[in-house]
């Protein structure tokens, strides 16, 4: 039987240490920065006495899990975007979790049909619009972003970023390949500058007068308002919720999956169940300004101030399926060129 000392040594040799020198009752590999989810984990430990360690693995998570194999100390994976969730599942480093508490709590569109991944929070891919140069209500649909009226007025991060690839996959699901390529060409023609940076830097560009609208995730508004330097960028824009024609606003998720090895499976399952409880979902909502995945849990006051919108009901598993085609079209159009 593998000893605790053996596991600790194996972990040290892997290059990215966990939060403390020794392994805990539940060990997590995360694409999410630990400070974003630490309040939820602290609440779980306080309630259950189960200690949790989290390793921030910015890149190479799948490769690491495959290399470690059955000896991996990781019990759970936490990540953002349907593409990354699908990546770990397709790499055969996760296991199915048949658990009524998860299946009954999480809406079907926000969990894997084979129960390998489960959504924790959702976020909308919206438009940040200049308060000075864009009229309230002027942004209506994603389709409209290819309209000539936005020529030279749009900025965005790379379209090969996971968030924009997911949006393109959603467009594909709604309209098909030919229409999606035409949309990407129209969007490219409307760019004020070559795609670069992240979502927050696009808002800075709007504040600086370099463009009038940008694509972004909702929760970045909360992060910018909390930063003294970035608050002025945030206050220069409003959040608008475009929809697909005959659809809703594009949604994505942060989520979790249990690793195939999961040496502490029982405690890890307790954590998974806790993360979709009212308590944990409320902590997520208040600290990260994301949308709770569990129906009935209130959004933060800031998020509520953005108003109501109609979420798209596309199955996220469909977006993962369409990702290769979306990337192919983005490359053909050379949208980042």
N, C-alpha and C positions, 0 to 999 in steps of 0.2 A: 504493500500500500504506500502511496506517495505521501511523504511527511510534509508538515507545514514548512519546515526548514528548506526542503527540496523545492517547494513551490516558490518560496521567497527568493531563493537563489536563481531559479529559472526566470523569475520576473526581473531581477536586477540585470540579468544578461540580455534582456530584450530591448533595453535602451530607453524606454519611456517608463519611468517609475510611476507607481500609483501614488495617491496623495500622502500615504504614510509608509514607513519602511516595511511594515508587515501587512499581510493580506487580511481582509475583513471577512465578515460573514457573507457579504455579497460584493462582487467586484464587477465594475462596469468599464467598458471601453466606450468613449463618447466622442462624436464629432462636435458636440456642443461644448462650449467653454464651461468649465465646472461651476463658475460663479453664477451662471444662469439657472442652474438646477440644484445648487447646494441647499437653498432654503427648503426645497421639497424633501430632499434626502435627510436633512436634519430633523424635519418633522416626523418622518418615518422612523428614524432611529429613536427619537424621543418616545414615540408611541409604542414601539415594539421591542426596543432594546437590541435590535439587529443592526450591527455596524455596517456601513457602506463605504467602499473606496471607489474613486473614479479616476480613470486615466484618460487624459485628453489626448486623443490620437488624431491629429489634424489630417494626416495623409497616410495611406498605406494600411488602413484597417483590415481590409479583406486579406491582403498579402500576409499581414501579421497573424491573423487567425488561422489561415491555411498553414502557415509555417509551424505554428504551435500545435495544431491538431488537437488530439485528445488531451494533451498536457496543458492546454490553455487555462489560465486562472480566471478568464473572463466568464461571467455568468450571463450578462446582458450587454446588448449594444444599444446605445441611444444615438440617434442621428436625425438630420433634417433632410427634407425633400424625399419625394417618392422614389426618385432615381437611386439615391443612396440606400434606402431601405430595400429596394429590389436587388441592388447589387450584392448586398450581403446574403440575401436569400438565394439568388442565382448561383452564388459561389459555393453553396452547399455547406455553409458554416453555421447554420441556424437549425432549430428544431421547431416543429409544430407544437403549439400550446392549446390544448383543448380545455378551455376554462369558461364555464357559464358566466362568471362575474365579468370577464372581459367581453365575451360575445354579446351579452345582454346590455352592456353599458355603451359600447362603442358602435356608432352607426355603421352599417354595412359598407358604405362607400369609403370609410376611413380605416378599414382593416383588410388584411389579406384573406381571400376566399379559402386558402389552405391553412390559415391561422399561424403563419410564420411571422408576420409583423402586425403591429397594432399602433394606431395613431394615438398621440398624447395631447397634442394641441394642433389647432389649425391656424392658417394665416391666409389672407387674401393677397393676390397679386393685383395691385391697384395702380392708379395714376396719381402722382403728385403734380399739382397744377399751380402755377403762379397766381397768387391772389391779385396781383396788379394787371397781368396781361392776359388772363384767361377768365372768361365770365363763368360764374357759378352755373353749373348745369351744361356747360359747353361740351364737356367730355361725356360721351354716352355709351359707346360700344368699343370693344376691341377692334372690330372691323373698321371703325371710323379712323383708327390710327394710321391707316394707309391713305386717307383722304388728302387731297392737295392742300386743304386749308392748314395742314400741319407742316407744310414744307419748310425745312430749316428750323423747326421748332421743337424737335424731340431729341432727348439724350437718353442713353441707356448704358448699362454695363454690358459686357460681352454677351452676345446672344448664345454662345456655347456654355454659359453658366447654367447650372442645374435649374435655377428658377425660371430662366427664359426658355430653356429647352422644354420644361414642363408646360409652360404657357403655349408654346408652339405645338406640343403634343395635343393639348386640349383643343386648339384651333383645328388640328387635323381631325380629331374625333368629331367635331361639329360640321366641318366643311369639306373634308377630303383633301387629297394631295395637290391637285391642280390649283384649287382656290387658296390653299395655304401658301404655295410658292408665290402666287400673285400678291398675297398679303405681305409676305416677307419682302418682296421687291418694292412694294409701295412704302413699307415702313423704312426700308433702307434709304429710299429717295427723300424721306422726310427728316432724316437725321441732321442735327445741327453740327455734329462732330463725330469722329470715329469712336465707337464704343470703347469704354475703358473704366477702370475703377470699380467701386461697389455701389450699392443703392444709395447710400448716404452721400457719396460724392456727386451723384446726379442732382440731388437736392441742392447741394452747394452750387452747382452750375446754374440752376434756376435762380437762386439768390443772387448770383453774380451776373445774371442777364445773358448767359450763354445759350440758354434754351428756355422754353416755356413750360414744357411738361416732361415727365420721365416716368418710367415703370419702376415699381418698388414693392416691397412687402410692407404690410401695415405696421408691424411691430417696431420698425425702424423709427417711426415717428416718436414713440415713447422713449427710445434710446437717445435720439437727438435732443429732445426736450430736456433730458436729464444731464446733458453735457453743456456747460457754460458757453463753449465756443460754437457748438453746433445748434444751439437753441435758436440763434438768429436765422440760420438756414431753414429750420423747421417752421418758424413763424412766418416765413415768406411764402409758404405753400398751403394748400388745402388738400385733404385726401378726397379723391373721388372714386367711386366704385363702378367702373365700366362693366358691362355684361356682354356675353355673346348674344347675337341675334337668336331669339328663341331659346335662350339659355340664361345662365346667371353669371356671377362674378367668379373668376377662376380661383380655386382653393388648392392649397398644398398642406403638408403636415410635418410636424416633428413626430418621431415615433420610436418604438422599441421592438427588439427581438431578443429571444433567448438563444444563446449560443448552443451549438451542438454538444460541446463538452459540458458546460454548466455544472461545475463541481458542487455548487450549492443550490441545486435546483429548487428545493422546497422554499428556502428563504427568498430566492430570486422571484419565485412566483408570488409570494406575499408582497414583495415590492411592486411587481407589475400591477397587482390588484389595487394596492394603495395609490399608485400613480393615476388611476382613473377614478379615485374616490372624490367625493365632494370637497374634502379638505385640500387634497393635493391640487385638484383642478382650480380651486379658488386661489391658491398660492401662485400657481402658474399665471393665472389671469392678472393678479395684482402686481406681481414683480416683473413679468416679462411682456405684459400687454399683448399677449396672444389670445386667441379665441379658445375657450375650453372645448374639449372634444365631447365632453359629457353634456347631453341636453339638460337644460334647467339650471346650470351653474352660471351665475352672473358674470358678465364681462367687467373689466375695470372701469372706473368712472371716466377715464380718458377715452377708452375704446368706445364706451357708450356715447360719448360726445360726438363721435364721427358719424353717428346716425345708423339707421337700419339699411340693410341691403339684401339682395337675393343671392345666396350662394349657388354656384353651379353644382349639379348633382351627379356629374360624371364620376364613374367608378375610378379611383386613383390607380387601380391595377391596370386599367385600360391605358392610362397615360404612360405607365412604365412599358407596356407592350409597344406603344407607338414611338417611343424615344429614339430608336435607331433611324426611323424614317424622318423624324423631326430633325435630327442632327444632319442627315443627308441633305435635306432641303436647305438648312441654314448654310451648309458648306457650299451647295450649288449656287446660292444667291451671293455668297461671300459677304454676308451681312456685316461681319467685323472688319472687312477689308477697307 
